[in-house]
Amino acid sequence: MSTLMHQRHLLLLEKKHRRNETTWFVTKSALKKGETRKKNFHVVRRRLLLCCLILVTLVLYSRFYSSTKTTATSPSKMQQTTTRRRRAGTVKEFVGCNDDKDGNEDDEDEKEMDAKDFVLRSIETTRVRSKPFASYVHLCRVFPRKLYREMTEYFPPKEALAPAKLTSHKLRYKIDRVGSLLDLPEAMKKTFKNFTKTVEVWSKAEEILLSERLRETVFRKLEVDEVEKKTRSKDFRIQMDVGGFTLGPHPDSPKKIVTLMLYFPKEEEEESNKKLFGTCLYTKEQYETFADNDEGKEVLPSCEKKFLFEPNTGYAFKVGEESYHGVDDIPPRCERRTLLINWYSTSKPVGTQSGIFPNIWDIIRGDA
Ligand SMILES: *[C@@H]1O[C@H](CO)[C@@H](O)[C@H](O)[C@H]1NC(C)=O
């Protein structure tokens, strides 16, 4: 009897022990699970934080990008602008050239004068202006008549130009330096009116405009402090802005010392385009009404001075913190032909960097 009881007792003990063991095992595994969960939670949280950080950076970057630039920043927005153009603000004053008074006298001058001297004289005889910002010049009869006529006639076709690299300038086609025309495929060269003539005429213009004498003349005129701002590189860009292109008010990259732009309207250019395509100069207040207001992008601010987009004319200005300028939206199927010369204080011109993201500073301050 006692042995039986003893056996039962032992059995019970064993059961109890087993139960304890299981409890212990359960608690242990539960503990283990909890720890791993905690660990996992830490890893997940860290990854989530990292993702959020990347996301926020990207969002901020794109927000920043679109808010500092014009509406033509993303392809979808660009589509919008091609269909729905921004309303341009009122123009307070158009700046044009008095073309009526040029008679035979000037023509005589043109025959005798070397083309470079002619261009230099055009710059030297113009008046320096300081409103809305200091300082800029409007240029009239820039080239001798014959050279200008040939430059317009043999302006490179759009097919030969490549979209500008900066994302905001997708509707701006350009070619840097006349020499790069020589690298075009033979089939492309055949699309030119006369490729040889194009290179001949535009090389002549390039030689004049990139000359040291011309730079000195422009810099002297605009009172550029050359000790502070030494020229390290320059641009010569034959450009075409097509329908949908837009460039809201911006001051230009601080890497730029001087911007010089010349106009090449087509012979059959509409009168309305002569008023529309010209560059506008803005006051700081006008710029701020544009920059501070997201909705304002639908409407461009009023424009203080606007150059007329006339043949053989152009302008140059000293780049500063307040050299605010811009271009109204180009209507569909239009081509705005220009020549852009930039002098930089950096060894590399703006907008030449490769990669997905353009230099953030170039974006903030704008280019061209
Ligand atoms: C093209 O221009 C070159 C250089 O001015 C000239 O010699 C040539 O005759 C022109 N070709 C045509 C087909 O007009």
The ligand as a Gaussian input file, in Angstrom:
#p B3LYP/6-31G(d) Opt

LIG

0 1
 C       27.757000      77.616000     -99.395000
 O       28.635000      78.566000     -98.828000
 C       29.964000      78.502000     -99.312000
 C       30.820000      79.423000     -98.482000
 O       30.326000      80.737000     -98.450000
 C       29.953000      78.826000    -100.791000
 O       31.266000      78.778000    -101.301000
 C       29.075000      77.833000    -101.518000
 O       28.945000      78.180000    -102.868000
 C       27.675000      77.775000    -100.869000
 N       26.955000      76.663000    -101.429000
 C       25.752000      76.795000    -101.986000
 C       25.139000      75.538000    -102.531000
 O       25.186000      77.848000    -102.080000

